[in-house]
Amino acid sequence: MTDSFAPFGVDPWWIVAIKVLFVFVLLVVLTLLAIWGERRIVARMQQRIGPNRVGPFGLLQGLVDGVKLALKEEIVPAIADRTVYWLAPVIAATAAFMAFAVIPFGPTVSMFGYQTPLQLTDFPVSVLYILAIASVGIYGIVLAGWSSGSTYALLGGLRSTAQMISYEIAMGLSFVAVFLYAGSMSTSEIVTAQERVWYAVLLLPSFLIYVTSMVGETNRAPFDLPEAEGELVGGFHTEYSSLKFALFFLAEYINMVTVSALATTLFLGGWRAPWPLSLWEGANEGYLPILWFLIKVAGFMFLFIWLRGTLPRLRYDQFMNFGWKVLIPVALLWIIIVSLARVLRTDVALSVTTSILVLGIPVALLILLALFWDALRARIRPGGPSAATGRDDVEGGSAHHAAAEFDPFAGGHPVPPLPGQVMPGATSPPPVLVATTTQERDA
Amino acid sequence: MTFLFWILATLSVIGGLGMLLSRKAVHSALWLALTMMCLAVLYVAQSAVFLGTVQVIVYTGAVMMLFLFVLMLIGVSAADSLRESIRGQRPVAVLVAVALGATLIAAVGNALDFSVGLQAANAEYGGNVQGLAALMFGRYLIAFEATAALLITAALGATILAHRERLFPRQDQRTRSVERFRSGVHPGQRPSPGVYARHNAVDVPALLPDGSAVPDSIPGPLRARGTVREIDATATEEVLDRLVGGAASDTGGER
């Protein structure tokens, strides 16, 4: 246990400096490439060409855009809370960079004569550390929303915070199965544990839950509700301009890279070479694994862009319902199944077939129940929500209430009449509030 | 180690003072978050890594965020009334604070005397996380489960307190759409002002094909104020003439 962390924390300072510089440069370059790649790929998907003027294939577009952004005029709202307004983008960008410290890029290599792992640091709970840093990063967004002194920014900030916290729960739950199987919460040990089979194969539901929640966590389409232009203008960064806006921009793309790298590490075997290549011994040695790692990360980045080019934005309540009522319960159920399977296999020592039978039958029954839930419900309660429209309910409701007498001091407090009840002295019952169109109101 | 301690200790004391002395509630919350972060780093530095990360996730990430949410939504400001509505709050608060301080001092003193040190504690079960797990799911299982039950009860209580009896059936997109079509009025948007009219100003009504004005195309407040512009019938005629005539001559010219 302690041995696997022995290589960490013993490097001379200049090797640590080299690693820090490598991570920093890699993240900035990946951000520039991601911006360029996103514009080119989305353009391709929309039958356009995309930026192709600056540098070969327009590769330097991100760089010049960054310079332009930094040189733009900076506008600070007059009623902004100056200190917090300044602090928010700094927190967002710092947190984004810090999460990458525990991502393993490759095996132990010889760097200028020193044996050192291609990973800045690692400790027994490094995946939890990433979650912790992500929750600090949310501060940047919520503070940006609050300090701008603008309603759009405040609402956008609150919305995005609620979204990120909700999806962080689903994300954390999707890790649990990985922790159970790897027997560790450290990134390097999880990569080692995937030597034979990737957790994306072994724990497919966890992987799917993670991929969904990582899109929600990074505020990307189709879950980019914090920046819903038609509702909130730019969301939390509406009032930000110039370099401060650039920092948010940078943080968003680095967060994308981070969650992709985490997905690679936890589910796709990290820096380990994919199957046909892994037959060759040399594929997992030296500096070469950085390439496999980057290819996997690039795959996830492409997925982000692909989603953005394909799916329309969700409505906010549907999105939150999905997170809380679908994603989290499914994740919890899956954790129960996984832990049961672990107990059956290790403690009870059932054979694979028996375990599958014991676990599979209840799960299959549950899935069947979920599929036919609506039909069953309609049969048990005819006239339930799925069978009746809102209007029938309204009429039924008012008929029911009309019989009830209005007690203006029900429960000892003065209360207004319920729908259908008549105020003493009024001649007709108050109108039942049903959504009316503007024309009706005007008429 | 000592160096780190002095830096973090100074920062946490500054954070604590800042929390007490800030005028704005959100600033107070931020100072408190700083103190929490310093504590987390101290835990990690003393090889209680799990406690450190969980401190950040739970306290900084969840509890403090909840505070911030409430502060931002309700908007507590220095201008709010500071009159205390609960009588005798101050003496009770002082009493509780003294009791808490005594407990903390006792706990720390106890730890100084009888503790084996974190290194030994971590080594006993082969790691920090393993040691915590062994204690939590072994020796202190009942206490752990009781705390869990308490938390779930609190969450349920909060849900029930926030629950509101639904007076009207829930209106979703579907029922609203059905309602809109059943009401018999035009379900689409109203024409914008200025459509087919001579100007596109908001106070100029849209025109129907026969040249008459559509009152609905003027925003309600303008109609209520009576600042709707009249349609000049002769001007409409003139425009119509010019349009029709112009179109005819254009096509003629091209041919």
Interface residues (C-beta under 8 A of the other chain):
Chain A: M1 T2 D81 T83 V84 L87 F123 P124 V125 L128 Y129 L131 A132 I133 S135 V136 I138 Y139 V142 L143 G145 W146 L154 G157 L158 T161 I165 E168 M185 P385 T389 G390 R391 D393 V394 G397 L418 P419 V432 L433 V434 A435 T436 T437 T438 Q439 E440 D442 A443
Chain B: K24 V26 H27 L30 A33 M37 A40 V44 V49 F50 T53 V54 V56 I57 T60 G61 A62 M65 L68 F69 M72 L73 G126 G127 N128 V129 Q130 L167 F168 P169 R170 Q171 D172 R174 T175 R176 V178 E179 R180 R182 S183 V185 H186 P187 R190 D216 G220
